[in-house]
Amino acid sequence: MNEQRRQVLAMLSEGKISADEAERLISALEQPAGRPSDSDSAQGVKNRPKYLRVQVDSEEGGHNGPTKVNVRVPMQLLRAGVKLASLLPAQALQRANHAMHEQGIPIDLTQIKAENLEELVEQLNDLSVDVDQTDERTKVKVRVFCE
């Protein structure tokens, strides 16, 4: 038995994770790194977005000139974050939920599961948001899309 599997079973015995979470983690550990998952083979690896890009261009310039923002977030970072969140004890997730609710962010971290994230990522294939705003003082263009 490898060390990672032993850690998952220890978390299960300590009540830090549920049996379903332990089963999911062990399944993920057993899957060879190079082998595509079922969703990969069904969708085709080429069709999956690899990045979420956010671009903001503003012609209004302060003393430093126009504002330009270009952020490219790897989808793999989102996937890794969800996997790490599944390892957090329920008590820690409840505290994080409480802190976010106090700040006006109504997200329940206990409801974020790896399979839900994959569904979201599949839907992001078609995501493209363009916002153009022009008033007499400034022109702003915002784009959010997957690539």
Order of alpha helices (4+ residues) and beta strands (2+ residues): alpha-alpha-alpha-beta-beta-alpha-alpha-alpha-beta-beta
